Amino acid sequence: MKSNNSDMVKANIHISNINRLLKRVKSDIPINFIWSNNKGLIITSNKVAATYNLNIIEKYVKNLNDINHSNIMSPRFP
């Protein structure tokens, strides 16, 4: 249970950080949810993002210290 709460806190911190970066470039796309497992990372928003929004998110993820950078794929739309 403890690790689940810490994972939720980390996810909320990442959501806040990404939203702050998007707001800084005058984007009106809010990130609502982040989910990760051993296969990937899912980031959701209620609005349609533009390519430059995905680039901002990709740069944020690549700057995180606790992930393996060699496995990062470029973000894409479903």
FIKOLZA-1660 file (N, C-alpha, C; in steps of 0.1 Angstrom, whole numbers, plus 5000, padded with zeros to 4 digits):
% residues 78
   i   px   py   pz ch aa at
   1 5008 4988 5000  A  M  N
   1 5000 5000 5000  A  M CA
   1 5009 5013 5000  A  M  C
   2 5020 5012 5007  A  K  N
   2 5028 5024 5008  A  K CA
   2 5034 5028 4994  A  K  C
   3 5039 5018 4987  A  S  N
   3 5044 5021 4974  A  S CA
   3 5034 5026 4964  A  S  C
   4 5021 5021 4965  A  N  N
   4 5011 5026 4957  A  N CA
   4 5008 5041 4959  A  N  C
   5 5008 5045 4972  A  N  N
   5 5006 5059 4975  A  N CA
   5 5018 5068 4970  A  N  C
   6 5030 5063 4972  A  S  N
   6 5041 5070 4967  A  S CA
   6 5041 5071 4952  A  S  C
   7 5037 5061 4945  A  D  N
   7 5035 5061 4930  A  D CA
   7 5025 5072 4926  A  D  C
   8 5014 5072 4934  A  M  N
   8 5004 5082 4931  A  M CA
   8 5009 5096 4933  A  M  C
   9 5017 5098 4944  A  V  N
   9 5022 5112 4946  A  V CA
   9 5032 5115 4935  A  V  C
  10 5040 5106 4931  A  K  N
  10 5050 5109 4919  A  K CA
  10 5042 5112 4907  A  K  C
  11 5031 5105 4904  A  A  N
  11 5023 5107 4892  A  A CA
  11 5017 5121 4893  A  A  C
  12 5012 5125 4904  A  N  N
  12 5006 5139 4906  A  N CA
  12 5017 5149 4904  A  N  C
  13 5029 5147 4909  A  I  N
  13 5040 5157 4907  A  I CA
  13 5043 5158 4892  A  I  C
  14 5044 5147 4885  A  H  N
  14 5047 5147 4871  A  H CA
  14 5036 5154 4863  A  H  C
  15 5024 5152 4866  A  I  N
  15 5012 5158 4860  A  I CA
  15 5013 5173 4862  A  I  C
  16 5016 5178 4874  A  S  N
  16 5017 5192 4877  A  S CA
  16 5029 5198 4869  A  S  C
  17 5040 5191 4869  A  N  N
  17 5052 5197 4862  A  N CA
  17 5049 5198 4847  A  N  C
  18 5043 5188 4841  A  I  N
  18 5040 5188 4827  A  I CA
  18 5030 5199 4824  A  I  C
  19 5020 5200 4832  A  N  N
  19 5010 5211 4830  A  N CA
  19 5016 5225 4831  A  N  C
  20 5025 5226 4840  A  R  N
  20 5032 5239 4842  A  R CA
  20 5040 5242 4829  A  R  C
  21 5047 5232 4824  A  L  N
  21 5055 5235 4811  A  L CA
  21 5046 5238 4800  A  L  C
  22 5035 5231 4799  A  L  N
  22 5025 5234 4788  A  L CA
  22 5019 5248 4789  A  L  C
  23 5016 5252 4801  A  K  N
  23 5010 5265 4804  A  K CA
  23 5021 5276 4800  A  K  C
  24 5033 5273 4803  A  R  N
  24 5044 5283 4800  A  R CA
  24 5045 5286 4785  A  R  C
  25 5041 5277 4776  A  V  N
  25 5041 5279 4762  A  V CA
  25 5027 5283 4757  A  V  C
  26 5019 5287 4766  A  K  N
  26 5005 5291 4763  A  K CA
  26 4996 5280 4757  A  K  C
  27 4999 5268 4760  A  S  N
  27 4991 5257 4756  A  S CA
  27 4979 5256 4765  A  S  C
  28 4967 5252 4760  A  D  N
  28 4955 5250 4768  A  D CA
  28 4952 5236 4770  A  D  C
  29 4962 5227 4768  A  I  N
  29 4960 5213 4769  A  I CA
  29 4965 5209 4783  A  I  C
  30 4955 5205 4792  A  P  N
  30 4959 5200 4805  A  P CA
  30 4961 5184 4805  A  P  C
  31 4971 5180 4811  A  I  N
  31 4973 5165 4813  A  I CA
  31 4965 5161 4825  A  I  C
  32 4957 5150 4824  A  N  N
  32 4948 5146 4834  A  N CA
  32 4953 5134 4841  A  N  C
  33 4960 5125 4835  A  F  N
  33 4963 5112 4840  A  F CA
  33 4976 5106 4834  A  F  C
  34 4984 5100 4843  A  I  N
  34 4996 5093 4839  A  I CA
  34 4995 5079 4844  A  I  C
  35 4998 5069 4836  A  W  N
  35 4999 5055 4840  A  W CA
  35 5011 5049 4834  A  W  C
  36 5018 5041 4841  A  S  N
  36 5030 5034 4836  A  S CA
  36 5030 5020 4840  A  S  C
  37 5037 5012 4832  A  N  N
  37 5040 4998 4836  A  N CA
  37 5053 4995 4829  A  N  C
  38 5057 4982 4829  A  N  N
  38 5069 4978 4823  A  N CA
  38 5070 4979 4808  A  N  C
  39 5058 4982 4802  A  K  N
  39 5058 4982 4787  A  K CA
  39 5057 4997 4782  A  K  C
  40 5053 5006 4790  A  G  N
  40 5052 5020 4785  A  G CA
  40 5046 5029 4795  A  G  C
  41 5043 5041 4789  A  L  N
  41 5038 5052 4797  A  L CA
  41 5026 5058 4789  A  L  C
  42 5015 5059 4796  A  I  N
  42 5003 5065 4790  A  I CA
  42 5000 5078 4797  A  I  C
  43 4999 5089 4789  A  I  N
  43 4995 5102 4794  A  I CA
  43 4983 5106 4787  A  I  C
  44 4972 5110 4794  A  T  N
  44 4960 5114 4788  A  T CA
  44 4956 5128 4791  A  T  C
  45 4948 5133 4781  A  S  N
  45 4943 5147 4782  A  S CA
  45 4929 5146 4776  A  S  C
  46 4920 5155 4780  A  N  N
  46 4907 5156 4775  A  N CA
  46 4906 5164 4762  A  N  C
  47 4917 5170 4758  A  K  N
  47 4917 5178 4746  A  K CA
  47 4927 5172 4736  A  K  C
  48 4926 5175 4724  A  V  N
  48 4935 5170 4714  A  V CA
  48 4948 5178 4714  A  V  C
  49 4959 5171 4716  A  A  N
  49 4972 5178 4717  A  A CA
  49 4978 5180 4703  A  A  C
  50 4986 5190 4702  A  A  N
  50 4994 5192 4689  A  A CA
  50 5007 5186 4691  A  A  C
  51 5014 5185 4680  A  T  N
  51 5028 5179 4680  A  T CA
  51 5037 5186 4689  A  T  C
  52 5037 5199 4690  A  Y  N
  52 5046 5206 4699  A  Y CA
  52 5043 5203 4713  A  Y  C
  53 5030 5200 4717  A  N  N
  53 5027 5195 4730  A  N CA
  53 5034 5182 4733  A  N  C
  54 5034 5173 4724  A  L  N
  54 5041 5160 4726  A  L CA
  54 5056 5162 4727  A  L  C
  55 5061 5172 4720  A  N  N
  55 5076 5174 4721  A  N CA
  55 5079 5179 4735  A  N  C
  56 5071 5188 4741  A  I  N
  56 5074 5193 4754  A  I CA
  56 5073 5182 4764  A  I  C
  57 5063 5173 4763  A  I  N
  57 5062 5161 4772  A  I CA
  57 5074 5152 4770  A  I  C
  58 5078 5150 4758  A  E  N
  58 5090 5141 4755  A  E CA
  58 5102 5147 4762  A  E  C
  59 5105 5160 4761  A  K  N
  59 5117 5166 4767  A  K CA
  59 5116 5164 4782  A  K  C
  60 5104 5166 4788  A  Y  N
  60 5103 5165 4802  A  Y CA
  60 5106 5150 4807  A  Y  C
  61 5101 5140 4800  A  V  N
  61 5104 5127 4803  A  V CA
  61 5118 5123 4802  A  V  C
  62 5125 5128 4791  A  K  N
  62 5139 5125 4789  A  K CA
  62 5148 5132 4799  A  K  C
  63 5143 5142 4806  A  N  N
  63 5151 5149 4816  A  N CA
  63 5149 5143 4830  A  N  C
  64 5141 5133 4832  A  L  N
  64 5139 5126 4844  A  L CA
  64 5151 5117 4847  A  L  C
  65 5155 5117 4860  A  N  N
  65 5167 5109 4863  A  N CA
  65 5165 5095 4866  A  N  C
  66 5153 5091 4869  A  D  N
  66 5150 5077 4874  A  D CA
  66 5144 5068 4863  A  D  C
  67 5147 5071 4850  A  I  N
  67 5143 5062 4839  A  I CA
  67 5155 5059 4830  A  I  C
  68 5153 5048 4823  A  N  N
  68 5163 5044 4813  A  N CA
  68 5161 5052 4800  A  N  C
  69 5169 5061 4797  A  H  N
  69 5167 5069 4785  A  H CA
  69 5168 5062 4772  A  H  C
  70 5175 5051 4772  A  S  N
  70 5177 5043 4759  A  S CA
  70 5164 5037 4754  A  S  C
  71 5154 5035 4763  A  N  N
  71 5141 5029 4760  A  N CA
  71 5130 5039 4756  A  N  C
  72 5133 5052 4756  A  I  N
  72 5123 5062 4753  A  I CA
  72 5120 5062 4739  A  I  C
  73 5107 5060 4735  A  M  N
  73 5103 5061 4721  A  M CA
  73 5096 5075 4720  A  M  C
  74 5096 5080 4708  A  S  N
  74 5089 5093 4706  A  S CA
  74 5074 5091 4708  A  S  C
  75 5068 5102 4714  A  P  N
  75 5054 5101 4717  A  P CA
  75 5046 5101 4704  A  P  C
  76 5034 5095 4705  A  R  N
  76 5026 5094 4693  A  R CA
  76 5011 5094 4697  A  R  C
  77 5003 5097 4688  A  F  N
  77 4988 5097 4690  A  F CA
  77 4983 5083 4689  A  F  C
  78 4973 5079 4696  A  P  N
  78 4968 5065 4694  A  P CA
  78 4961 5063 4681  A  P  C
% end
